Amino acid sequence: MENVRVEETTLAEVSKQIRKQRKKGPGRRNLMKTSSFIGKMAHILSSGEHSDAIAWSPDGASVIIVDVRRLEETVLPRFFKHRNYHSFVRQLNMYGFHKMKRAGPLEAFDHAYFRRGHEYLSTQPLSFNSFFLL
């Protein structure tokens, strides 16, 4: 019985510390919450429904913009409430994506922690421009 009480006390202390941490950051959001932008990107790419506009590279290490016009007409208004490709690129840059050198007509963006099949990596912090909302 005494062991259970120690666990309850420990859990209570941990809960208190978590509540304190949540109050510290701007917006008071959960520190482990992945941004909605990254969640939407993961959903769009994993579903494959819009692979005619945006898709994973064959190795799954970068995001390829297949058709800018189709991305602006179908994907952006549905998921991001705008149709502006340049705003989408700015948002990618804000989250730490880097444009790769062009090897053809397609544009590709790379991020160290955004990989196909490894969703858990997208919760790894990089810097201020990470996937976390503070």
ZAMARGU-4260 file (C-alpha; in steps of 0.2 Angstrom, whole numbers, plus 5000, padded with zeros to 4 digits):
<rodrens>
0) 5000/5000/5000 | 5014/5012/5004 | 5022/5009/4987 | 5006/5014/4978 | 5005/5030/4989
5) 5023/5034/4983 | 5018/5032/4965 | 5003/5043/4967 | 5013/5057/4975 | 5026/5055/4961
10) 5012/5056/4947 | 5005/5071/4956 | 5022/5080/4956 | 5024/5076/4938 | 5007/5082/4933
15) 5011/5098/4943 | 5027/5101/4934 | 5018/5098/4917 | 5005/5111/4921 | 5019/5123/4926
20) 5028/5120/4909 | 5012/5123/4899 | 5010/5140/4908 | 5027/5146/4904 | 5027/5146/4885
25) 5018/5159/4874 | 5000/5153/4870 | 5001/5140/4884 | 5000/5126/4872 | 5006/5108/4876
30) 5025/5107/4872 | 5024/5091/4863 | 5010/5096/4851 | 5015/5094/4833 | 5010/5109/4822
35) 4994/5107/4811 | 5005/5112/4796 | 5016/5097/4798 | 5001/5086/4802 | 4992/5091/4786
40) 5008/5089/4776 | 5010/5071/4783 | 4992/5067/4779 | 4993/5074/4762 | 5008/5064/4757
45) 5004/5048/4766 | 4986/5047/4758 | 4993/5048/4741 | 4977/5056/4735 | 4986/5071/4729
50) 5001/5063/4721 | 4998/5072/4705 | 5002/5088/4714 | 5013/5084/4728 | 5022/5068/4733
55) 5037/5060/4742 | 5053/5058/4732 | 5056/5039/4728 | 5068/5038/4743 | 5055/5046/4755
60) 5068/5059/4760 | 5060/5074/4752 | 5044/5082/4746 | 5042/5085/4728 | 5030/5098/4720
65) 5024/5088/4705 | 5012/5101/4698 | 5011/5119/4705 | 4995/5123/4696 | 4986/5108/4702
70) 4993/5111/4720 | 4986/5128/4720 | 4969/5123/4713 | 4966/5107/4723 | 4977/5105/4738
75) 4980/5122/4745 | 4962/5128/4746 | 4957/5111/4754 | 4970/5110/4767 | 4977/5128/4770
80) 4963/5140/4766 | 4973/5149/4752 | 4978/5146/4734 | 4995/5155/4735 | 5010/5143/4731
85) 5023/5156/4737 | 5014/5157/4754 | 5015/5138/4755 | 5034/5139/4751 | 5036/5152/4764
90) 5028/5141/4777 | 5039/5126/4772 | 5054/5137/4775 | 5047/5143/4791 | 5046/5125/4797
95) 5064/5122/4792 | 5062/5114/4775 | 5075/5119/4762 | 5073/5119/4743 | 5084/5107/4735
100) 5094/5111/4719 | 5083/5107/4703 | 5088/5093/4693 | 5073/5095/4681 | 5056/5104/4680
105) 5051/5098/4698 | 5054/5107/4714 | 5059/5097/4730 | 5060/5102/4748 | 5070/5093/4761
110) 5070/5092/4780 | 5081/5082/4791 | 5066/5075/4802 | 5052/5074/4790 | 5053/5057/4781
115) 5041/5045/4774 | 5037/5030/4785 | 5045/5038/4801 | 5031/5050/4807 | 5039/5050/4825
120) 5054/5060/4818 | 5043/5074/4814 | 5042/5078/4833 | 5060/5080/4835 | 5064/5099/4838
125) 5077/5107/4827 | 5077/5126/4832 | 5065/5140/4834 | 5059/5135/4817 | 5055/5117/4822
130) 5039/5107/4822 | 5034/5112/4839 | 5022/5125/4845 | 5029/5133/4860
</rodrens>
